Amino acid sequence: MHRAVISTPVVELHVVGVKNYDEACRIAKELVSEGIAAIELCGGFGHRGVAKIVEAVEGKVPVGVVRFDIHPGLEGKVEMMYFE
């Protein structure tokens, strides 16, 4: 997992890179418990991944997602189904 925090006068952005959906769900729950206000997911999560995060945070924060028809950074894959 990789983490970075970008602080501006208006917002504090937490960027977290995860290796699979299970790790993403765990981190999402941690962020909610730390007081995060919203979660925005990479388009590579696809519908299944987004649904898993929405379920994990139990409606406690809004979950948004960036969408691409074909993700430019994931070798044209739409869903991250290649996780191990």
Residue, then its C-alpha position, 0 to 999 in steps of 0.5 A: m500500500h502507498r499513501a500520500v496526503i496533500s494539504t491545501p487551505v481548502v481540503e486535505l486529500h488522502v491518496v491511497g494505492v491498494k493491491n486488491y478490493d479487500e485491502a481497499c475495503r479495509i482502508a476505506k473503513e479506516l479512513v471513515s473512522e479517521g473522519i474522512a468526509a468522502i471517498e473518490l475511487c479510480g475508474g479502474f475499480g469498475h462497478r463491482g469494486v465501487a459496490k464493495i467500497v459502498e458496502a464497506v463504508e455502510g453509507k457513512v460517507p459518499v463514495g464517488v468514482v472517476r469513470f473511463d470507457i477504457h482506463p488509459g492507465l490500466e492497459g485498456k482494462v475497465e474492471m480491475m479483475y486481474f487482482e491476485 
